[in-house]
Amino acid sequence: MKSLNIKTFGLLAIGSIAFTSCINSQEAYEKAALSGFVASQTKDIVEKNKVDLTPVQKEIKSVDMKVEALDADNKKIAATVSELEKSMATVAKLEKESKSEFERSNTAVVFFNSGSATLSASSMQELYRWKSSLDQASSSYKYVININASADKSGPKYINDRLRQRRANAVKNFLTDVLGSSAEFKINTDQTGHGKRYILDRRAVVSVTVK
């Protein structure tokens, strides 16, 4: 009885393995068949819905050509802008030099007698010459007229302070009341140092600064 059970168990085991193997083979077959079917169906769907991409490719190529043309135009524009900027920089430099030359060339110095703030005839002539030259050259510039008045170091400080102010006012009044200047004025009566010769300190320097 014991021997029969072992034999029977062995047959059952072999049958079970064979049955399981058959099931696995069947599943594999069905999976393979299903996979082939899906692949076939997918191919049919793709074929039926296949889109001709030629027009799209042509359009993309056309767009690429337009982009390349725009890039080329942008490079030309950038080059033109660069040249314009260089030209503007050159113009600005020349304009700056012109303004500096205008300021340098329009300077006058008038002298006074000791202790006096009265303009002499020669000082009036110098201011008239300066104003005439300025009017001819200043058509394109707006400017401020600077008057720097000085006095020599003889005499008390408070007298020299007032003397410098009176000399500056004398020059300004002559330019406005007699020569008709309507420009803005900037008056400076500070004096930080003196020359070795007194006569050189008895002066007013007239100049312009471009706005």
TIMARTI-918244 format. One line per field, with one value per atom (N, C-alpha, C): atom name; chain; x, y, z. Coordinates in Angstrom, 3 decimals. Example, Ala and Ser with C-alpha at 12.3 -4.5 7.8 and 13.67 -1.06 7.14 Angstrom:
<rs>
atome = (N, CA, C, N, CA, C)
chaine = (A, A, A, A, A, A)
u = (13.190, 12.300, 13.200, 12.850, 13.670, 12.900)
v = (-5.690, -4.500, -3.300, -2.250, -1.060, 0.030)
w = (7.800, 7.800, 7.800, 7.080, 7.140, 7.870)
</rs>
This chain:
<rs>
atome = (N, CA, C, N, CA, C, N, CA, C, N, CA, C, N, CA, C, N, CA, C, N, CA, C, N, CA, C, N, CA, C, N, CA, C, N, CA, C, N, CA, C, N, CA, C, N, CA, C, N, CA, C, N, CA, C, N, CA, C, N, CA, C, N, CA, C, N, CA, C, N, CA, C, N, CA, C, N, CA, C, N, CA, C, N, CA, C, N, CA, C, N, CA, C, N, CA, C, N, CA, C, N, CA, C, N, CA, C, N, CA, C, N, CA, C, N, CA, C, N, CA, C, N, CA, C, N, CA, C, N, CA, C, N, CA, C, N, CA, C, N, CA, C, N, CA, C, N, CA, C, N, CA, C, N, CA, C, N, CA, C, N, CA, C, N, CA, C, N, CA, C, N, CA, C, N, CA, C, N, CA, C, N, CA, C, N, CA, C, N, CA, C, N, CA, C, N, CA, C, N, CA, C, N, CA, C, N, CA, C, N, CA, C, N, CA, C, N, CA, C, N, CA, C, N, CA, C, N, CA, C, N, CA, C, N, CA, C, N, CA, C, N, CA, C, N, CA, C, N, CA, C, N, CA, C, N, CA, C, N, CA, C, N, CA, C, N, CA, C, N, CA, C, N, CA, C, N, CA, C, N, CA, C, N, CA, C, N, CA, C, N, CA, C, N, CA, C, N, CA, C, N, CA, C, N, CA, C, N, CA, C, N, CA, C, N, CA, C, N, CA, C, N, CA, C, N, CA, C, N, CA, C, N, CA, C, N, CA, C, N, CA, C, N, CA, C, N, CA, C, N, CA, C, N, CA, C, N, CA, C, N, CA, C, N, CA, C, N, CA, C, N, CA, C, N, CA, C, N, CA, C, N, CA, C, N, CA, C, N, CA, C, N, CA, C, N, CA, C, N, CA, C, N, CA, C, N, CA, C, N, CA, C, N, CA, C, N, CA, C, N, CA, C, N, CA, C, N, CA, C, N, CA, C, N, CA, C, N, CA, C, N, CA, C, N, CA, C, N, CA, C, N, CA, C, N, CA, C, N, CA, C, N, CA, C, N, CA, C, N, CA, C, N, CA, C, N, CA, C, N, CA, C, N, CA, C, N, CA, C, N, CA, C, N, CA, C, N, CA, C, N, CA, C, N, CA, C, N, CA, C, N, CA, C, N, CA, C, N, CA, C, N, CA, C, N, CA, C, N, CA, C, N, CA, C, N, CA, C, N, CA, C, N, CA, C, N, CA, C, N, CA, C, N, CA, C, N, CA, C, N, CA, C, N, CA, C, N, CA, C, N, CA, C, N, CA, C, N, CA, C, N, CA, C, N, CA, C, N, CA, C, N, CA, C, N, CA, C, N, CA, C, N, CA, C, N, CA, C, N, CA, C, N, CA, C, N, CA, C, N, CA, C, N, CA, C, N, CA, C, N, CA, C, N, CA, C, N, CA, C, N, CA, C, N, CA, C, N, CA, C, N, CA, C, N, CA, C, N, CA, C, N, CA, C, N, CA, C, N, CA, C, N, CA, C, N, CA, C, N, CA, C, N, CA, C, N, CA, C, N, CA, C, N, CA, C, N, CA, C, N, CA, C, N, CA, C, N, CA, C, N, CA, C, N, CA, C, N, CA, C, N, CA, C, N, CA, C, N, CA, C, N, CA, C, N, CA, C)
chaine = (A, A, A, A, A, A, A, A, A, A, A, A, A, A, A, A, A, A, A, A, A, A, A, A, A, A, A, A, A, A, A, A, A, A, A, A, A, A, A, A, A, A, A, A, A, A, A, A, A, A, A, A, A, A, A, A, A, A, A, A, A, A, A, A, A, A, A, A, A, A, A, A, A, A, A, A, A, A, A, A, A, A, A, A, A, A, A, A, A, A, A, A, A, A, A, A, A, A, A, A, A, A, A, A, A, A, A, A, A, A, A, A, A, A, A, A, A, A, A, A, A, A, A, A, A, A, A, A, A, A, A, A, A, A, A, A, A, A, A, A, A, A, A, A, A, A, A, A, A, A, A, A, A, A, A, A, A, A, A, A, A, A, A, A, A, A, A, A, A, A, A, A, A, A, A, A, A, A, A, A, A, A, A, A, A, A, A, A, A, A, A, A, A, A, A, A, A, A, A, A, A, A, A, A, A, A, A, A, A, A, A, A, A, A, A, A, A, A, A, A, A, A, A, A, A, A, A, A, A, A, A, A, A, A, A, A, A, A, A, A, A, A, A, A, A, A, A, A, A, A, A, A, A, A, A, A, A, A, A, A, A, A, A, A, A, A, A, A, A, A, A, A, A, A, A, A, A, A, A, A, A, A, A, A, A, A, A, A, A, A, A, A, A, A, A, A, A, A, A, A, A, A, A, A, A, A, A, A, A, A, A, A, A, A, A, A, A, A, A, A, A, A, A, A, A, A, A, A, A, A, A, A, A, A, A, A, A, A, A, A, A, A, A, A, A, A, A, A, A, A, A, A, A, A, A, A, A, A, A, A, A, A, A, A, A, A, A, A, A, A, A, A, A, A, A, A, A, A, A, A, A, A, A, A, A, A, A, A, A, A, A, A, A, A, A, A, A, A, A, A, A, A, A, A, A, A, A, A, A, A, A, A, A, A, A, A, A, A, A, A, A, A, A, A, A, A, A, A, A, A, A, A, A, A, A, A, A, A, A, A, A, A, A, A, A, A, A, A, A, A, A, A, A, A, A, A, A, A, A, A, A, A, A, A, A, A, A, A, A, A, A, A, A, A, A, A, A, A, A, A, A, A, A, A, A, A, A, A, A, A, A, A, A, A, A, A, A, A, A, A, A, A, A, A, A, A, A, A, A, A, A, A, A, A, A, A, A, A, A, A, A, A, A, A, A, A, A, A, A, A, A, A, A, A, A, A, A, A, A, A, A, A, A, A, A, A, A, A, A, A, A, A, A, A, A, A, A, A, A, A, A, A, A, A, A, A, A, A, A, A, A, A, A, A, A, A, A, A, A, A, A, A, A, A, A, A, A, A, A, A, A, A, A, A, A, A, A, A, A, A, A, A, A, A, A, A, A, A, A, A, A, A, A, A, A, A, A, A, A, A, A, A, A, A, A, A, A, A, A, A, A, A, A)
u = (0.846, 0.000, 0.872, 1.884, 2.831, 3.524, 3.884, 4.546, 3.622, 2.361, 1.376, 1.186, 1.171, 0.989, 2.135, 3.294, 4.477, 4.415, 4.011, 3.936, 2.855, 1.732, 0.615, 0.994, 1.654, 2.084, 3.045, 3.924, 4.878, 4.182, 3.176, 2.425, 1.648, 1.097, 0.334, 1.253, 2.414, 3.374, 3.792, 4.073, 4.488, 3.364, 2.140, 0.972, 0.750, 0.973, 0.819, 1.813, 3.067, 4.130, 3.821, 3.358, 3.029, 1.880, 0.855, -0.310, 0.079, 0.926, 1.393, 2.197, 3.030, 3.848, 2.975, 1.888, 0.957, 0.273, -0.112, -0.771, 0.174, 1.423, 2.409, 2.643, 2.736, 2.949, 1.761, 0.550, -0.657, -0.711, -0.367, -0.356, 0.651, 1.833, 2.867, 2.406, 1.751, 1.250, 0.204, -0.735, -1.799, -1.225, -0.239, 0.395, 1.100, 1.795, 2.499, 1.513, 0.419, -0.603, -1.233, -1.528, -2.126, -1.179, 0.102, 1.107, 1.184, 1.172, 1.203, -0.038, -1.178, -2.436, -2.419, -1.954, -1.869, -0.923, 0.217, 1.191, 0.583, -0.150, -0.780, -1.832, -2.652, -3.700, -3.091, -2.036, -1.357, -0.805, -0.219, 0.335, -0.763, -1.916, -3.048, -3.555, -3.635, -4.114, -3.173, -1.875, -0.873, -0.943, -1.082, -1.148, -2.391, -3.527, -4.769, -4.743, -4.046, -4.014, -2.689, -1.958, -0.665, -0.849, -0.083, -0.202, 1.001, 0.741, 1.815, 2.439, 3.642, 4.321, 5.094, 5.040, 5.812, 5.447, 4.132, 3.794, 4.321, 4.219, 4.711, 6.215, 6.917, 8.370, 8.759, 7.982, 8.237, 8.010, 6.937, 6.633, 7.720, 8.197, 9.282, 10.535, 10.827, 12.000, 11.832, 10.598, 10.332, 10.527, 10.026, 10.184, 11.656, 12.414, 13.846, 14.556, 14.167, 14.780, 14.449, 13.200, 12.804, 13.573, 13.736, 14.497, 15.941, 16.534, 17.906, 17.992, 16.968, 16.948, 16.832, 15.978, 15.826, 17.125, 17.799, 19.087, 20.089, 20.091, 21.011, 20.662, 19.345, 18.918, 19.307, 19.131, 19.485, 20.971, 21.777, 23.222, 23.562, 22.863, 23.094, 22.669, 21.508, 21.011, 21.978, 22.472, 23.425, 24.692, 25.149, 26.347, 26.089, 24.888, 24.525, 24.439, 23.808, 23.690, 25.067, 25.951, 27.319, 28.023, 27.866, 28.474, 27.880, 26.558, 25.899, 26.393, 26.555, 27.040, 28.458, 29.279, 30.638, 30.590, 29.695, 29.563, 29.075, 28.098, 27.572, 28.642, 29.465, 30.553, 31.550, 31.815, 32.730, 32.143, 30.839, 30.165, 30.182, 29.901, 29.887, 31.269, 32.305, 33.669, 33.984, 33.605, 33.840, 33.042, 31.816, 30.972, 31.593, 32.112, 32.755, 33.979, 34.779, 35.964, 35.567, 34.459, 33.987, 33.550, 32.835, 32.399, 33.592, 34.566, 35.768, 36.499, 36.590, 37.240, 36.453, 35.131, 34.272, 34.525, 34.646, 34.892, 36.287, 37.282, 38.660, 38.832, 38.173, 38.398, 37.566, 36.696, 35.859, 36.137, 37.346, 37.805, 38.424, 38.094, 38.644, 39.095, 40.082, 40.583, 40.592, 39.997, 40.024, 40.694, 41.436, 42.191, 41.620, 41.860, 41.369, 42.545, 42.331, 43.319, 43.237, 44.277, 44.340, 43.163, 42.455, 41.325, 40.092, 40.077, 38.969, 38.170, 36.859, 35.985, 35.380, 36.022, 35.534, 36.228, 35.410, 35.983, 36.639, 37.856, 38.555, 38.047, 38.429, 38.020, 38.551, 39.772, 40.354, 39.628, 39.202, 38.459, 37.101, 36.454, 35.170, 35.339, 36.407, 36.664, 36.909, 37.630, 37.905, 36.612, 35.743, 34.463, 33.564, 33.610, 32.821, 33.329, 34.650, 35.228, 34.851, 34.957, 34.639, 33.172, 32.270, 30.838, 30.493, 31.097, 30.832, 31.284, 32.477, 32.990, 32.109, 31.639, 30.784, 29.452, 28.884, 27.600, 27.716, 28.834, 29.025, 29.249, 29.799, 30.177, 29.191, 28.224, 27.410, 26.020, 25.817, 24.475, 23.920, 24.791, 24.308, 24.512, 24.979, 25.254, 24.481, 24.030, 23.522, 24.618, 24.892, 26.050, 25.769, 26.664, 26.669, 27.918, 27.764, 28.925, 29.490, 30.764, 31.450, 32.264, 32.141, 32.957, 33.709, 35.045, 35.903, 36.694, 36.360, 36.981, 38.063, 39.139, 40.266, 40.676, 41.483, 42.065, 43.458, 44.349, 45.676, 45.594, 46.699, 46.667, 46.962, 47.074, 47.249, 45.904, 45.908, 44.672, 44.029, 43.081, 42.406, 41.573, 41.386, 40.660, 39.218, 38.525, 37.112, 36.934, 37.932, 37.857, 38.080, 39.042, 39.299, 38.126, 37.451, 36.260, 35.193, 34.926, 33.913, 34.387, 35.711, 36.256, 36.087, 36.312, 36.124, 34.657, 33.744, 32.323, 31.938, 32.455, 32.152, 32.710, 33.892, 34.482, 33.663, 33.220, 32.381, 31.066, 30.466, 29.209, 29.398, 30.539, 30.816, 30.862, 31.523, 31.605, 30.220, 29.489, 28.155, 27.219, 27.229, 26.337, 26.664, 27.943, 28.319, 27.842, 28.006, 27.579, 26.061, 25.323, 23.858, 23.272, 23.653, 23.013, 23.504, 24.773, 25.343, 25.364, 25.825, 25.972, 24.771, 23.815, 22.544, 22.599, 23.509, 23.574, 22.395, 21.790, 20.677, 21.033, 22.315, 22.760, 22.684, 22.772, 22.853, 24.279, 24.419, 25.745, 26.064, 27.347, 27.852, 29.054, 28.922, 29.970, 30.739, 32.054, 32.929, 33.879, 33.826, 34.714, 35.691, 35.737, 36.717, 38.091, 39.080, 40.447, 41.366, 41.929, 42.751, 44.220, 44.675, 46.081, 46.295, 47.516, 47.867, 49.130, 49.243, 50.436, 51.550, 52.710, 53.844, 53.714, 52.931, 52.740, 51.309, 51.140, 49.811, 48.885, 49.460, 48.606, 47.881, 48.494, 47.878, 46.689, 46.665, 45.548, 44.368, 44.579, 43.480, 42.734, 41.996, 41.413, 40.072, 39.403, 38.216, 38.360, 38.219, 38.308, 36.888, 36.573, 35.249, 35.373, 34.546, 34.594, 33.179, 33.069, 31.758, 31.871, 30.768, 30.640, 29.388, 29.546, 28.410, 27.513, 26.206, 25.264, 25.153)
v = (-1.207, 0.000, 1.245, 1.198, 2.306, 2.528, 1.452, 1.537, 2.099, 1.737, 2.249, 3.750, 4.172, 5.613, 6.436, 5.942, 6.655, 6.685, 5.544, 5.480, 6.391, 6.296, 7.167, 8.645, 8.981, 10.365, 10.829, 9.913, 10.253, 10.510, 9.686, 9.889, 11.187, 11.434, 12.694, 13.905, 13.786, 14.900, 15.143, 14.027, 14.158, 14.742, 14.278, 14.793, 16.261, 16.635, 18.053, 18.924, 18.458, 19.224, 19.340, 18.232, 18.251, 19.192, 19.165, 20.028, 21.506, 21.774, 23.158, 23.641, 22.749, 23.089, 23.387, 22.583, 22.826, 24.183, 24.491, 25.801, 26.936, 26.823, 27.876, 28.011, 26.905, 26.942, 27.580, 27.264, 27.842, 29.347, 29.785, 31.236, 31.964, 31.348, 31.963, 32.089, 31.014, 31.037, 32.139, 32.194, 33.194, 34.620, 34.802, 36.114, 36.489, 35.532, 35.777, 36.112, 35.337, 35.579, 36.951, 37.287, 38.587, 39.721, 39.519, 40.523, 40.729, 39.627, 39.740, 40.421, 40.124, 40.745, 42.253, 42.643, 44.081, 44.789, 44.147, 44.750, 44.921, 43.899, 43.962, 45.052, 45.119, 46.146, 47.543, 47.666, 48.967, 49.402, 48.446, 48.755, 49.194, 48.487, 48.842, 50.246, 50.557, 51.892, 52.981, 52.750, 53.732, 53.926, 52.796, 52.882, 53.659, 53.359, 54.036, 55.533, 55.859, 57.257, 57.933, 57.377, 57.947, 59.330, 60.302, 61.694, 62.038, 62.706, 63.170, 64.429, 64.304, 65.416, 66.311, 66.038, 66.834, 68.313, 68.682, 70.114, 70.774, 70.034, 70.578, 70.789, 69.822, 69.946, 71.123, 71.320, 72.470, 73.775, 73.803, 75.011, 75.293, 74.219, 74.382, 74.923, 74.382, 74.852, 76.320, 76.694, 78.087, 79.003, 78.547, 79.336, 79.471, 78.375, 78.418, 79.432, 79.460, 80.413, 81.846, 82.056, 83.402, 83.814, 82.873, 83.161, 83.509, 82.762, 83.049, 84.435, 84.784, 86.110, 87.199, 86.950, 87.925, 88.070, 86.948, 87.002, 87.840, 87.629, 88.404, 89.891, 90.208, 91.605, 92.202, 91.419, 91.902, 92.191, 91.355, 91.597, 92.891, 93.111, 94.353, 95.567, 95.429, 96.531, 96.805, 95.722, 95.882, 96.591, 96.220, 96.860, 98.340, 98.651, 100.041, 100.851, 100.249, 100.927, 101.188, 100.196, 100.363, 101.529, 101.621, 102.730, 104.065, 104.090, 105.321, 105.737, 104.751, 105.061, 105.635, 105.062, 105.597, 107.020, 107.260, 108.606, 109.592, 109.142, 110.000, 110.308, 109.309, 109.523, 110.542, 110.432, 111.390, 112.799, 112.890, 114.193, 114.780, 113.920, 114.393, 114.899, 114.182, 114.605, 115.954, 116.088, 117.360, 118.489, 118.164, 119.174, 119.625, 118.657, 118.993, 119.873, 119.510, 120.307, 121.700, 121.760, 123.054, 123.944, 123.348, 124.117, 124.615, 123.716, 124.109, 125.245, 125.153, 126.219, 127.520, 127.405, 128.586, 129.263, 128.461, 129.035, 129.651, 128.946, 129.453, 130.758, 130.828, 131.984, 133.202, 133.066, 134.201, 134.588, 135.083, 135.545, 136.934, 137.809, 139.166, 139.565, 140.444, 140.948, 142.470, 143.085, 144.558, 144.942, 146.060, 146.491, 147.789, 148.009, 149.188, 149.917, 151.174, 151.939, 151.543, 151.851, 151.480, 152.061, 151.232, 151.667, 152.066, 151.836, 152.301, 151.127, 151.391, 150.421, 151.042, 152.095, 152.768, 152.202, 151.881, 151.353, 152.473, 152.212, 153.176, 153.028, 153.980, 153.929, 152.669, 152.294, 151.091, 149.826, 149.842, 148.691, 148.567, 149.725, 149.700, 149.180, 149.591, 149.103, 147.588, 147.109, 145.674, 144.885, 145.383, 144.706, 144.755, 145.874, 145.972, 144.976, 144.875, 143.920, 142.495, 142.191, 140.850, 140.505, 141.455, 141.215, 141.029, 141.799, 141.667, 140.311, 139.879, 138.575, 137.452, 137.606, 136.600, 136.471, 137.599, 137.584, 136.876, 137.035, 136.415, 134.901, 134.473, 133.063, 132.220, 132.842, 132.108, 131.745, 131.731, 131.484, 130.119, 129.128, 127.786, 127.394, 128.319, 127.986, 128.885, 128.264, 129.031, 129.025, 130.170, 130.269, 131.169, 131.063, 131.936, 132.796, 134.098, 134.996, 135.000, 134.663, 134.656, 135.938, 136.554, 137.733, 137.438, 137.360, 137.122, 138.395, 139.029, 140.316, 140.136, 140.910, 140.822, 142.212, 142.229, 143.474, 143.152, 144.160, 143.874, 143.819, 143.410, 143.169, 144.406, 145.556, 146.788, 147.205, 147.803, 148.250, 147.166, 147.569, 146.620, 145.597, 144.460, 143.376, 143.757, 144.417, 144.706, 145.688, 146.569, 147.503, 146.755, 145.867, 145.084, 144.170, 143.620, 142.785, 143.587, 144.792, 145.651, 146.117, 146.358, 146.822, 145.759, 144.503, 143.427, 143.344, 143.506, 143.454, 144.632, 145.833, 147.009, 146.859, 146.287, 146.081, 145.078, 143.986, 143.005, 143.649, 144.452, 145.126, 146.123, 146.809, 147.771, 147.070, 145.917, 145.151, 144.643, 144.089, 143.562, 144.665, 145.801, 146.896, 147.427, 147.467, 147.931, 146.955, 145.675, 144.655, 144.647, 144.855, 144.802, 146.143, 147.220, 148.526, 149.201, 149.039, 149.716, 148.798, 147.562, 146.660, 145.741, 145.791, 145.076, 143.568, 143.075, 141.631, 141.171, 140.072, 139.503, 138.129, 137.811, 136.496, 136.399, 135.180, 134.934, 135.222, 135.827, 136.171, 135.361, 135.052, 134.419, 135.225, 135.816, 136.708, 136.020, 136.117, 135.547, 136.630, 136.892, 137.910, 137.299, 135.963, 135.316, 135.390, 135.699, 135.788, 135.040, 133.951, 133.104, 133.522, 134.255, 134.641, 135.937, 136.440, 137.697, 137.498, 138.324, 138.296, 139.125, 139.089, 139.866, 141.342, 141.615, 143.008, 143.416, 144.505, 144.938, 145.190, 145.740, 146.111, 144.904, 143.717, 142.516, 142.041, 142.429, 142.042, 143.014, 144.164, 145.144, 144.875, 143.777, 143.336, 142.643, 142.441, 141.579, 140.714, 139.437, 138.499, 138.086, 138.269, 137.943, 136.723, 135.717, 134.492, 133.919, 132.828, 132.189, 130.702, 130.150, 128.696, 128.227, 127.296, 126.779, 125.970, 126.176, 125.447, 123.992)
w = (0.000, 0.000, 0.000, 0.778, 0.855, -0.465, -1.143, -2.447, -3.485, -3.390, -4.353, -4.198, -2.995, -2.733, -3.319, -3.176, -3.700, -5.203, -5.782, -7.248, -7.764, -7.050, -7.458, -7.339, -6.254, -6.026, -7.117, -7.512, -8.579, -9.879, -10.210, -11.450, -11.429, -10.266, -10.125, -10.295, -9.714, -9.812, -11.239, -11.950, -13.354, -14.182, -13.888, -14.622, -14.357, -13.087, -12.727, -13.465, -13.526, -14.224, -15.692, -16.263, -17.695, -17.969, -17.063, -17.240, -17.119, -16.113, -15.908, -17.095, -17.603, -18.768, -19.960, -20.096, -21.215, -21.070, -19.838, -19.592, -19.948, -19.467, -19.738, -21.232, -21.935, -23.384, -24.071, -23.590, -24.179, -23.963, -22.747, -22.436, -23.306, -23.448, -24.277, -25.706, -26.162, -27.540, -27.717, -26.760, -26.853, -26.788, -25.911, -25.802, -27.096, -27.670, -28.930, -30.035, -30.068, -31.092, -30.903, -29.628, -29.334, -29.705, -29.362, -29.692, -31.200, -31.960, -33.410, -33.937, -33.339, -33.764, -33.525, -32.308, -31.976, -32.923, -33.184, -34.093, -35.476, -35.916, -37.241, -37.294, -36.225, -36.164, -36.116, -35.351, -35.242, -36.584, -37.306, -38.625, -39.576, -39.498, -40.369, -40.060, -38.752, -38.348, -38.835, -38.667, -39.111, -40.611, -41.340, -42.791, -43.240, -42.562, -42.934, -42.598, -41.510, -41.065, -41.403, -42.298, -42.672, -43.303, -42.805, -43.256, -44.115, -45.200, -46.076, -45.464, -44.993, -44.322, -45.279, -46.546, -47.515, -47.459, -47.474, -47.399, -46.126, -45.004, -43.736, -43.790, -44.354, -44.468, -45.350, -46.440, -47.310, -46.559, -45.746, -44.987, -43.959, -43.311, -42.340, -43.023, -44.195, -44.948, -45.327, -45.730, -46.083, -44.878, -43.735, -42.506, -42.143, -42.271, -41.976, -42.872, -44.148, -45.080, -44.679, -44.245, -43.806, -42.552, -41.631, -40.408, -40.741, -41.671, -42.095, -42.725, -43.522, -44.149, -43.091, -42.079, -40.990, -40.208, -39.968, -39.276, -40.068, -41.389, -42.235, -42.175, -42.212, -42.120, -40.772, -39.708, -38.376, -38.266, -38.896, -38.884, -39.624, -40.762, -41.508, -40.686, -40.015, -39.188, -38.041, -37.405, -36.303, -36.774, -37.971, -38.530, -38.801, -39.329, -39.610, -38.320, -37.285, -35.993, -35.396, -35.535, -35.024, -35.706, -37.037, -37.772, -37.351, -37.145, -36.698, -35.319, -34.430, -33.087, -33.144, -34.033, -34.188, -34.712, -35.689, -36.254, -35.195, -34.381, -33.327, -32.289, -31.964, -31.015, -31.568, -32.877, -33.512, -33.488, -33.800, -33.781, -32.374, -31.381, -29.993, -29.577, -30.013, -29.695, -30.340, -31.615, -32.312, -31.674, -31.262, -30.613, -29.292, -28.547, -27.281, -27.514, -28.513, -28.836, -29.307, -30.077, -30.564, -29.414, -28.446, -27.281, -26.468, -26.301, -25.555, -26.249, -27.578, -28.348, -28.247, -28.272, -28.123, -26.784, -25.735, -24.405, -24.314, -24.882, -24.811, -25.585, -26.731, -27.607, -27.224, -26.264, -25.868, -24.422, -24.235, -22.921, -23.078, -22.138, -22.178, -20.773, -20.712, -19.435, -19.494, -18.484, -18.392, -17.071, -17.090, -15.913, -15.353, -14.051, -13.345, -12.708, -12.446, -11.698, -10.230, -9.475, -8.071, -7.296, -6.576, -5.744, -6.524, -7.862, -8.696, -9.257, -9.465, -10.127, -11.376, -11.888, -13.081, -14.319, -15.328, -16.564, -17.358, -17.811, -18.661, -20.093, -20.962, -22.362, -23.040, -22.727, -23.332, -22.836, -21.580, -21.044, -21.723, -21.976, -22.671, -24.091, -24.752, -26.115, -26.131, -25.137, -25.046, -24.831, -23.977, -23.740, -24.978, -25.706, -26.941, -27.978, -28.123, -29.067, -28.683, -27.390, -26.894, -27.136, -26.837, -27.012, -28.490, -29.373, -30.810, -31.325, -30.915, -31.324, -30.775, -29.562, -28.944, -29.680, -30.053, -30.762, -32.114, -32.783, -34.096, -33.988, -32.871, -32.740, -31.942, -31.296, -30.325, -30.832, -32.150, -32.677, -32.263, -32.075, -31.757, -30.300, -29.480, -28.082, -27.122, -26.033, -24.901, -23.850, -23.281, -22.410, -21.216, -20.242, -19.060, -19.141, -18.840, -18.810, -17.387, -17.294, -15.992, -15.825, -14.670, -14.346, -13.054, -13.171, -12.005, -11.714, -10.614, -10.281, -9.217, -9.360, -8.426, -7.959, -6.895, -6.380, -5.843, -5.827, -5.284, -3.758, -3.134, -1.693, -0.861, -1.511, -0.737, -0.153, 1.004, 1.627, 2.472, 3.328, 4.222, 3.435, 4.034, 3.376, 3.058, 4.025, 3.789, 2.632, 2.437, 1.309, -0.004, -0.005, -1.221, -1.575, -0.552, -0.806, -1.541, -1.051, -1.704, -3.075, -3.210, -4.483, -5.571, -5.244, -6.222, -6.669, -5.728, -6.078, -6.967, -6.661, -7.475, -8.891, -9.025, -10.356, -11.165, -10.535, -11.222, -11.664, -10.799, -11.149, -12.289, -12.308, -13.370, -14.728, -14.781, -16.032, -16.434, -15.505, -15.811, -16.293, -15.610, -16.002, -17.398, -17.728, -19.059, -20.139, -19.864, -20.837, -21.015, -19.959, -20.059, -20.475, -19.787, -20.024, -21.294, -21.611, -22.780, -24.010, -23.818, -24.960, -25.159, -24.264, -24.459, -24.281, -23.474, -23.256, -22.390, -22.786, -22.015, -21.455, -21.439, -20.980, -19.464, -18.995, -17.558, -17.100, -15.915, -15.395, -14.144, -14.020, -12.803, -12.346, -11.143, -10.636, -9.518, -9.600, -8.573, -8.082, -6.772, -6.195, -5.184, -5.133, -4.253, -4.892, -4.094, -4.606, -3.654, -4.128, -3.260, -3.210, -4.213, -4.226, -4.978, -4.913, -5.577, -6.402, -7.448, -8.273, -7.658, -8.317, -7.831, -8.184, -9.223, -9.653, -9.367, -8.660, -8.241, -9.423, -10.480, -11.613, -12.218, -12.143, -12.701, -11.854, -10.601, -9.739, -9.831, -10.419, -10.549, -11.856, -11.870, -13.138, -12.925, -14.076, -14.130, -15.387, -15.221, -16.333, -16.729, -18.023, -18.533, -19.442, -19.192, -20.003, -20.134, -20.857, -21.038, -20.726, -20.279, -20.077, -20.810, -21.708, -22.464, -21.544, -21.633, -20.789, -21.251)
</rs>
